[in-house]
């Protein structure tokens, strides 16, 4: 039996292929790799600072060799670190011991004591997590979110003129166009995605309780505040100096909240598309080998949007917990964030899976324009809004109440509406204006609004 059939999590089983690239960021192996990256870059920077004399500068070839430890890290190296972890029961210390071995093997033993010099585990961990979250966001989530945006953008423009009966509170309402309604989601998603990718993740390097005490005690003549800022910025992170032992996770919480908002918009999209499919406005392409129901052969179920909605719900439940939990730590440190941080990849996994399913579902959709047109034409009562508004313009007495009496709770036909218009005490020109109204043309500026998504500045 293959591993995928015995995995506890469906992300590691049924859906593994959909989210496989996240292993490079959120697996235990990836976390070891990012920790090694932080430790190596820290060592390299220590050798470049005037006043830190217990380690000499490194040759360029030695720096390249050290960086290869994380850039070319393979299964054997990961297994060796994991073996240290099992021995000492401390994952960050395991990285340090493994790195000391590597320096001995490279005849770089005189630099060993610079490994993890003055650091607490959280100095390494917070930077590793910030790096892996940022890179997973930018390299794994950004491409599929951009594809989703492109699909919605093209859909909105192509259907900008397609009239559709709107429904508010589930009841027939002022007509719109299919393109305009999809454009709403495109604009909302664009704004949310822009926010998500604009968040600058922070990091800290300041010792056991955030005071750089060990650094200052060992080398009091070094400007450690400047060093701390410079090192964090060298990782393309925003430095934060005022912390307890842990980086406060505020910007990580911001990422979780922004991702949650993005997911919420897509849940809304999934539910609306589901309704449009149910109403017959949107049709799904059939695939010969697929089965829609175990007993009803005719069915083509909207499974991609249902799968997307379900996975986004799981992701958001986790993201909500992360953004509430991670910024809270007792006094100067507790470990309750450690196991929580290890699950960030689960939320990213369910999100990525959902994005792929939604994108796949959008690619299978067609539009039944005849169904849309016939449905909107079957509800002339939606013209009551337009008629009463025009009558207000003409100072007609109590037009809202007049139209309410005509339309509310009654089935209205176009013929009955025309008879009503003929009996109105208004000019022939106004009567002609009212008779010219049709439900399918009463879409206001919906077409123009759908096309505004060409202009990025409205987002």
FITIMAR-48743 format. One record per residue (C-alpha): x, y, z; residue in three letters. Coordinates in nm, 2 decimals, padded with zeros to 4 digits. Each point is the difference from the previous one (the first is absolute). Layout:
N
PT     east    north       up   pake
PT        X        Y        Z    ALA
...
END
This chain:
459
PT     east    north       up   pake
PT    00.00    00.00    00.00    UNK
PT    00.14    00.34   -00.10    UNK
PT    00.07    00.27    00.26    UNK
PT   -00.27    00.22   -00.15    UNK
PT   -00.26   -00.26    00.09    UNK
PT    00.11   -00.02    00.36    UNK
PT    00.07    00.37    00.07    UNK
PT   -00.19    00.15    00.29    UNK
PT   -00.05    00.34   -00.18    UNK
PT   -00.17    00.02   -00.34    UNK
PT    00.26    00.26   -00.09    UNK
PT    00.27   -00.27    00.03    UNK
PT   -00.23   -00.26   -00.16    UNK
PT   -00.28    00.06   -00.25    UNK
PT    00.10    00.36   -00.08    UNK
PT    00.38   -00.04    00.02    UNK
PT    00.07    00.08   -00.36    UNK
PT   -00.21    00.32    00.02    UNK
PT    00.22    00.15    00.27    UNK
PT    00.33   -00.18   -00.04    UNK
PT    00.20    00.32   -00.06    UNK
PT   -00.08    00.12    00.36    UNK
PT    00.23   -00.28    00.13    UNK
PT    00.29    00.23   -00.09    UNK
PT   -00.13    00.25    00.26    UNK
PT   -00.19   -00.17    00.27    UNK
PT    00.13   -00.35    00.05    UNK
PT    00.23   -00.09    00.29    UNK
PT    00.28   -00.03   -00.25    UNK
PT   -00.07    00.35   -00.13    UNK
PT    00.00    00.14    00.35    UNK
PT    00.35   -00.15    00.06    UNK
PT    00.12    00.15   -00.33    UNK
PT   -00.12    00.34    00.09    UNK
PT    00.16   -00.02    00.34    UNK
PT    00.33   -00.10   -00.16    UNK
PT   -00.04    00.30   -00.23    UNK
PT   -00.04    00.24    00.29    UNK
PT    00.29   -00.14    00.20    UNK
PT    00.23    00.01   -00.30    UNK
PT   -00.09    00.35   -00.10    UNK
PT    00.04    00.11    00.36    UNK
PT    00.35   -00.16    00.02    UNK
PT    00.10    00.17   -00.33    UNK
PT   -00.11    00.34    00.13    UNK
PT    00.19   -00.04    00.32    UNK
PT    00.32   -00.04   -00.19    UNK
PT   -00.06    00.33   -00.18    UNK
PT   -00.04    00.22    00.30    UNK
PT    00.29    00.21    00.13    UNK
PT    00.05   -00.07    00.36    UNK
PT   -00.10   -00.37   -00.01    UNK
PT    00.35   -00.13    00.01    UNK
PT   -00.04   -00.36    00.14    UNK
PT   -00.10   -00.11   -00.36    UNK
PT    00.20    00.11   -00.30    UNK
PT   -00.15    00.10   -00.33    UNK
PT   -00.09   -00.28   -00.24    UNK
PT    00.13   -00.04   -00.35    UNK
PT   -00.26    00.03   -00.28    UNK
PT    00.04   -00.37   -00.08    UNK
PT   -00.07   -00.09    00.36    UNK
PT   -00.31    00.21    00.01    UNK
PT   -00.13   -00.16   -00.32    UNK
PT    00.07   -00.34    00.15    UNK
PT   -00.19    00.08    00.32    UNK
PT   -00.30    00.13   -00.19    UNK
PT   -00.01   -00.32   -00.19    UNK
PT   -00.09   -00.17    00.32    UNK
PT   -00.35    00.13   -00.02    UNK
PT   -00.02    00.07   -00.37    UNK
PT    00.09   -00.36   -00.09    UNK
PT   -00.13   -00.18    00.30    UNK
PT   -00.12   -00.34   -00.08    UNK
PT   -00.16   -00.30    00.18    UNK
PT    00.32   -00.12    00.16    UNK
PT    00.07    00.34    00.16    UNK
PT   -00.36    00.02    00.12    UNK
PT    00.02   -00.35    00.15    UNK
PT    00.33    00.09    00.18    UNK
PT   -00.17    00.30    00.16    UNK
PT   -00.30   -00.20    00.09    UNK
PT    00.23   -00.26    00.17    UNK
PT    00.15    00.28    00.21    UNK
PT   -00.35    00.11    00.09    UNK
PT   -00.10   -00.34    00.12    UNK
PT    00.32   -00.02    00.21    UNK
PT   -00.02    00.34    00.17    UNK
PT   -00.38    00.06   -00.03    UNK
PT    00.05    00.36   -00.11    UNK
PT   -00.05    00.08   -00.37    UNK
PT    00.19    00.33   -00.01    UNK
PT    00.29   -00.14    00.21    UNK
PT    00.01   -00.29   -00.25    UNK
PT    00.06    00.24   -00.28    UNK
PT    00.29    00.16    00.20    UNK
PT    00.16   -00.34    00.07    UNK
PT   -00.03   -00.10   -00.36    UNK
PT    00.15    00.32   -00.12    UNK
PT    00.30   -00.03    00.24    UNK
PT    00.06   -00.34   -00.16    UNK
PT   -00.01    00.15   -00.35    UNK
PT    00.25    00.27    00.09    UNK
PT    00.24   -00.26    00.14    UNK
PT   -00.03   -00.20   -00.33    UNK
PT    00.08    00.32   -00.19    UNK
PT    00.30    00.09    00.21    UNK
PT   -00.19    00.30    00.13    UNK
PT    00.02   -00.10    00.36    UNK
PT    00.11    00.34    00.12    UNK
PT   -00.33    00.14   -00.10    UNK
PT   -00.21   -00.26    00.19    UNK
PT   -00.05    00.22    00.31    UNK
PT   -00.17    00.27   -00.22    UNK
PT   -00.27   -00.25   -00.08    UNK
PT   -00.30    00.11    00.21    UNK
PT    00.21    00.25    00.18    UNK
PT   -00.21    00.18    00.27    UNK
PT   -00.32   -00.12   -00.16    UNK
PT   -00.32   -00.15    00.15    UNK
PT   -00.19   -00.26   -00.20    UNK
PT   -00.27    00.26   -00.07    UNK
PT    00.25    00.22   -00.18    UNK
PT    00.04   -00.28   -00.26    UNK
PT   -00.35   -00.12    00.00    UNK
PT   -00.18    00.34   -00.05    UNK
PT    00.22    00.08   -00.29    UNK
PT   -00.04   -00.34   -00.16    UNK
PT   -00.37    00.01    00.03    UNK
PT   -00.02    00.36   -00.14    UNK
PT    00.21   -00.11   -00.30    UNK
PT   -00.20   -00.32   -00.07    UNK
PT   -00.33    00.17    00.03    UNK
PT    00.10    00.29   -00.22    UNK
PT    00.14   -00.23   -00.27    UNK
PT   -00.29   -00.24    00.01    UNK
PT   -00.24    00.30   -00.03    UNK
PT    00.20    00.16   -00.29    UNK
PT    00.11   -00.31   -00.18    UNK
PT   -00.28   -00.25    00.05    UNK
PT   -00.32    00.20    00.06    UNK
PT    00.06    00.30   -00.22    UNK
PT    00.00   -00.19   -00.34    UNK
PT   -00.33   -00.17    00.05    UNK
PT   -00.16    00.31    00.15    UNK
PT    00.11    00.19   -00.31    UNK
PT   -00.15   -00.27   -00.22    UNK
PT   -00.33    00.02    00.19    UNK
PT    00.00    00.38   -00.04    UNK
PT    00.07   -00.03   -00.37    UNK
PT   -00.29   -00.25   -00.04    UNK
PT   -00.24    00.22    00.18    UNK
PT    00.12    00.31   -00.19    UNK
PT   -00.05   -00.17   -00.34    UNK
PT   -00.34   -00.15    00.10    UNK
PT   -00.12    00.34    00.12    UNK
PT    00.10    00.18   -00.32    UNK
PT   -00.14   -00.28   -00.23    UNK
PT   -00.34    00.00    00.18    UNK
PT   -00.01    00.38    00.07    UNK
PT   -00.32    00.04   -00.22    UNK
PT   -00.18   -00.32    00.10    UNK
PT   -00.32    00.10    00.18    UNK
PT   -00.08   -00.20    00.31    UNK
PT   -00.28    00.02    00.25    UNK
PT    00.14    00.11    00.34    UNK
PT   -00.13   -00.14    00.32    UNK
PT    00.01    00.18    00.33    UNK
PT   -00.13   -00.20    00.30    UNK
PT   -00.04   -00.28   -00.26    UNK
PT   -00.28    00.20   -00.17    UNK
PT    00.00    00.14   -00.36    UNK
PT    00.17    00.35    00.01    UNK
PT    00.13    00.26   -00.24    UNK
PT    00.18   -00.17   -00.29    UNK
PT    00.37    00.00   -00.02    UNK
PT    00.25   -00.16   -00.24    UNK
PT    00.19   -00.32    00.06    UNK
PT    00.32    00.17   -00.07    UNK
PT   -00.06    00.28    00.25    UNK
PT   -00.06   -00.26    00.28    UNK
PT    00.32   -00.19   -00.09    UNK
PT    00.18    00.33   -00.02    UNK
PT   -00.10    00.07    00.37    UNK
PT    00.19   -00.31    00.10    UNK
PT    00.30    00.09   -00.22    UNK
PT    00.03    00.34    00.16    UNK
PT   -00.05   -00.12    00.35    UNK
PT    00.26   -00.28   -00.05    UNK
PT    00.25    00.24   -00.16    UNK
PT   -00.02    00.23    00.30    UNK
PT    00.04   -00.28    00.24    UNK
PT    00.29   -00.16   -00.18    UNK
PT    00.18    00.33   -00.03    UNK
PT   -00.03    00.04    00.38    UNK
PT    00.12   -00.36    00.06    UNK
PT    00.31    00.05   -00.20    UNK
PT    00.08    00.34    00.13    UNK
PT    00.05   -00.11    00.36    UNK
PT    00.37    00.02    00.10    UNK
PT    00.08   -00.28    00.24    UNK
PT    00.21    00.09    00.30    UNK
PT    00.28   -00.18    00.18    UNK
PT    00.21    00.04    00.31    UNK
PT    00.35   -00.09    00.11    UNK
PT    00.06    00.12    00.36    UNK
PT    00.06   -00.30    00.23    UNK
PT   -00.17   -00.18    00.29    UNK
PT   -00.23    00.28    00.12    UNK
PT    00.04    00.25   -00.27    UNK
PT    00.28    00.20    00.16    UNK
PT    00.31   -00.13   -00.19    UNK
PT    00.15   -00.06    00.34    UNK
PT    00.23   -00.29   -00.10    UNK
PT    00.13    00.19   -00.30    UNK
PT    00.06    00.32    00.20    UNK
PT    00.18   -00.19    00.28    UNK
PT    00.23   -00.18   -00.24    UNK
PT    00.08    00.29   -00.24    UNK
PT   -00.11    00.33    00.16    UNK
PT    00.17    00.21   -00.26    UNK
PT   -00.21   -00.13   -00.29    UNK
PT   -00.31    00.20   -00.10    UNK
PT   -00.24   -00.30    00.04    UNK
PT   -00.32    00.21   -00.07    UNK
PT    00.14    00.09   -00.34    UNK
PT    00.11   -00.35   -00.06    UNK
PT   -00.34   -00.14    00.09    UNK
PT   -00.17    00.23   -00.24    UNK
PT    00.24   -00.06   -00.28    UNK
PT   -00.01   -00.38    00.03    UNK
PT   -00.38   -00.01   -00.01    UNK
PT   -00.01    00.23   -00.29    UNK
PT    00.25   -00.22   -00.18    UNK
PT   -00.27   -00.26   -00.01    UNK
PT   -00.24    00.25   -00.15    UNK
PT   -00.20    00.01    00.32    UNK
PT   -00.10    00.30    00.20    UNK
PT    00.20    00.02    00.33    UNK
PT   -00.18    00.03    00.33    UNK
PT    00.21    00.08    00.30    UNK
PT   -00.25    00.02    00.29    UNK
PT   -00.10   -00.35    00.08    UNK
PT    00.00   -00.26    00.28    UNK
PT    00.18   -00.32   -00.08    UNK
PT   -00.24   -00.06   -00.29    UNK
PT   -00.07    00.21   -00.30    UNK
PT   -00.36    00.12    00.06    UNK
PT   -00.15   -00.16   -00.31    UNK
PT   -00.21    00.31   -00.08    UNK
PT    00.09    00.01   -00.37    UNK
PT   -00.05   -00.37   -00.02    UNK
PT   -00.34    00.05    00.14    UNK
PT   -00.06    00.27   -00.26    UNK
PT    00.09   -00.25   -00.27    UNK
PT   -00.24   -00.25    00.15    UNK
PT   -00.28    00.26    00.01    UNK
PT    00.06    00.11   -00.36    UNK
PT    00.01   -00.35   -00.12    UNK
PT   -00.33   -00.07    00.19    UNK
PT   -00.16    00.30   -00.17    UNK
PT    00.11   -00.12   -00.34    UNK
PT   -00.14   -00.34    00.08    UNK
PT   -00.33    00.15    00.12    UNK
PT   -00.05    00.18   -00.32    UNK
PT    00.06   -00.32   -00.19    UNK
PT   -00.25   -00.19    00.22    UNK
PT   -00.26    00.27   -00.10    UNK
PT    00.10   -00.06   -00.37    UNK
PT   -00.04   -00.38    00.04    UNK
PT   -00.35    00.04    00.15    UNK
PT   -00.12    00.24   -00.26    UNK
PT    00.14   -00.21   -00.29    UNK
PT   -00.17   -00.30    00.16    UNK
PT   -00.33    00.18   -00.01    UNK
PT    00.05    00.11   -00.36    UNK
PT    00.07   -00.36   -00.09    UNK
PT   -00.31   -00.11    00.19    UNK
PT   -00.21    00.26   -00.19    UNK
PT    00.13   -00.12   -00.33    UNK
PT    00.17    00.33   -00.08    UNK
PT    00.34   -00.17    00.00    UNK
PT    00.06   -00.34   -00.14    UNK
PT    00.29   -00.24    00.06    UNK
PT    00.18   -00.19   -00.26    UNK
PT   -00.04   -00.37    00.03    UNK
PT    00.29   -00.24    00.01    UNK
PT   -00.07   -00.35   -00.15    UNK
PT    00.17   -00.21    00.27    UNK
PT   -00.13    00.20    00.30    UNK
PT   -00.30   -00.10    00.21    UNK
PT   -00.21    00.27    00.16    UNK
PT   -00.22   -00.22    00.22    UNK
PT    00.02   -00.37    00.10    UNK
PT   -00.37   -00.04   -00.09    UNK
PT   -00.10    00.29   -00.22    UNK
PT    00.19   -00.02   -00.33    UNK
PT   -00.12    00.34   -00.13    UNK
PT    00.18    00.21    00.26    UNK
PT    00.29    00.23   -00.04    UNK
PT    00.06    00.13    00.35    UNK
PT    00.18    00.33    00.07    UNK
PT    00.26   -00.20    00.20    UNK
PT    00.29    00.24   -00.07    UNK
PT   -00.17    00.29    00.17    UNK
PT   -00.13   -00.22    00.28    UNK
PT    00.35   -00.13    00.06    UNK
PT    00.14    00.35   -00.01    UNK
PT   -00.26    00.13    00.25    UNK
PT    00.07   -00.29    00.24    UNK
PT    00.38    00.03   -00.01    UNK
PT   -00.02    00.38    00.04    UNK
PT   -00.21   -00.04    00.30    UNK
PT    00.26   -00.24    00.16    UNK
PT    00.28    00.25   -00.09    UNK
PT   -00.19    00.29    00.15    UNK
PT   -00.07   -00.18    00.33    UNK
PT    00.38   -00.06    00.03    UNK
PT    00.09    00.35   -00.11    UNK
PT   -00.24    00.15    00.25    UNK
PT    00.16   -00.20    00.28    UNK
PT    00.35    00.10   -00.12    UNK
PT   -00.07    00.38    00.00    UNK
PT   -00.16   -00.02    00.35    UNK
PT    00.25   -00.23    00.16    UNK
PT    00.34    00.08   -00.14    UNK
PT    00.03    00.37    00.12    UNK
PT   -00.07   -00.12    00.36    UNK
PT    00.28   -00.14    00.21    UNK
PT    00.03   -00.02    00.38    UNK
PT    00.25    00.25    00.15    UNK
PT    00.33   -00.03   -00.19    UNK
PT   -00.06   -00.34   -00.15    UNK
PT   -00.21   -00.31   -00.01    UNK
PT    00.01   -00.28   -00.25    UNK
PT   -00.37   -00.01   -00.09    UNK
PT    00.07    00.16   -00.34    UNK
PT    00.25   -00.27   -00.11    UNK
PT   -00.25   -00.27   -00.09    UNK
PT   -00.24    00.26   -00.15    UNK
PT    00.27    00.14   -00.23    UNK
PT    00.06   -00.35   -00.13    UNK
PT   -00.36   -00.01   -00.14    UNK
PT    00.02    00.32   -00.21    UNK
PT    00.08   -00.22   -00.30    UNK
PT   -00.33   -00.19    00.06    UNK
PT   -00.20    00.33   -00.05    UNK
PT    00.21    00.08   -00.31    UNK
PT   -00.06   -00.35   -00.13    UNK
PT   -00.38    00.02    00.03    UNK
PT    00.01    00.35   -00.16    UNK
PT    00.22   -00.11   -00.29    UNK
PT   -00.22   -00.31   -00.06    UNK
PT   -00.31    00.22    00.00    UNK
PT    00.15    00.25   -00.25    UNK
PT    00.09   -00.28   -00.24    UNK
PT   -00.35   -00.15    00.02    UNK
PT   -00.17    00.33   -00.05    UNK
PT    00.22    00.08   -00.30    UNK
PT   -00.07   -00.34   -00.14    UNK
PT   -00.38    00.05    00.05    UNK
PT    00.01    00.34   -00.17    UNK
PT    00.17   -00.16   -00.30    UNK
PT   -00.29   -00.24   -00.04    UNK
PT   -00.28    00.26    00.00    UNK
PT   -00.22    00.11   -00.29    UNK
PT   -00.28    00.25   -00.01    UNK
PT   -00.36   -00.08   -00.10    UNK
PT   -00.09    00.35   -00.13    UNK
PT   -00.34   -00.11   -00.12    UNK
PT   -00.09   -00.11    00.35    UNK
PT    00.13    00.32    00.15    UNK
PT   -00.20    00.21   -00.25    UNK
PT   -00.33   -00.20    00.04    UNK
PT    00.03    00.02    00.38    UNK
PT    00.04    00.38    00.01    UNK
PT   -00.28    00.05   -00.26    UNK
PT   -00.23   -00.21    00.22    UNK
PT    00.01    00.26    00.28    UNK
PT   -00.13    00.33   -00.13    UNK
PT   -00.08    00.10    00.36    UNK
PT    00.37    00.10    00.04    UNK
PT   -00.09    00.30   -00.21    UNK
PT   -00.20    00.14    00.29    UNK
PT    00.31    00.17    00.14    UNK
PT    00.07    00.18   -00.33    UNK
PT   -00.36    00.10   -00.06    UNK
PT   -00.05    00.14    00.35    UNK
PT    00.33    00.19   -00.03    UNK
PT   -00.10    00.16   -00.33    UNK
PT   -00.34    00.09    00.15    UNK
PT    00.17    00.17    00.29    UNK
PT    00.19    00.20   -00.25    UNK
PT   -00.34    00.10   -00.15    UNK
PT   -00.14    00.09    00.35    UNK
PT   -00.26   -00.27   -00.04    UNK
PT   -00.18   -00.05    00.34    UNK
PT    00.12   -00.29    00.22    UNK
PT    00.16   -00.20   -00.28    UNK
PT    00.16   -00.25    00.23    UNK
PT   -00.33   -00.09    00.16    UNK
PT   -00.17   -00.02   -00.35    UNK
PT    00.27   -00.25   -00.12    UNK
PT   -00.02   -00.19    00.32    UNK
PT   -00.37   -00.06   -00.04    UNK
PT    00.05   -00.11   -00.36    UNK
PT    00.29   -00.24    00.06    UNK
PT    00.04   -00.13    00.35    UNK
PT   -00.14   -00.35    00.05    UNK
PT   -00.12   -00.01   -00.36    UNK
PT    00.11   -00.17   -00.31    UNK
PT    00.06    00.28   -00.25    UNK
PT    00.00   -00.04   -00.38    UNK
PT    00.15    00.24   -00.25    UNK
PT   -00.36    00.05   -00.14    UNK
PT   -00.14    00.09    00.34    UNK
PT    00.29    00.24    00.05    UNK
PT   -00.06    00.17   -00.33    UNK
PT   -00.37    00.04    00.08    UNK
PT    00.10    00.16    00.33    UNK
PT    00.23    00.24   -00.18    UNK
PT   -00.27    00.10   -00.25    UNK
PT   -00.23    00.10    00.29    UNK
PT    00.25    00.22    00.17    UNK
PT   -00.07    00.37    00.01    UNK
PT    00.33    00.10   -00.16    UNK
PT    00.10    00.13   -00.34    UNK
PT    00.01   -00.22   -00.31    UNK
PT    00.38    00.05   -00.01    UNK
PT    00.04   -00.13    00.36    UNK
PT   -00.23   -00.30   -00.09    UNK
PT    00.21   -00.07   -00.30    UNK
PT    00.31    00.02    00.22    UNK
PT   -00.15   -00.25    00.25    UNK
PT   -00.12   -00.24   -00.26    UNK
PT    00.35   -00.01   -00.15    UNK
PT    00.13   -00.15    00.32    UNK
PT    00.08   -00.37   -00.02    UNK
PT    00.14   -00.22    00.28    UNK
PT    00.30   -00.12   -00.21    UNK
PT    00.10    00.36   -00.08    UNK
PT   -00.06    00.13    00.35    UNK
PT    00.36   -00.06    00.11    UNK
PT    00.11    00.35    00.06    UNK
PT    00.38    00.04   -00.02    UNK
PT    00.07   -00.36    00.07    UNK
PT    00.18   -00.05   -00.33    UNK
PT    00.22    00.30    00.05    UNK
PT    00.07   -00.10    00.36    UNK
PT    00.11   -00.35   -00.11    UNK
PT    00.24    00.16   -00.24    UNK
PT    00.16    00.23    00.26    UNK
PT    00.21   -00.30    00.10    UNK
PT    00.22    00.09   -00.30    UNK
PT    00.12    00.29    00.21    UNK
PT    00.21   -00.11    00.29    UNK
PT   -00.03    00.34    00.17    UNK
PT   -00.35   -00.08    00.12    UNK
PT    00.14   -00.28    00.22    UNK
END
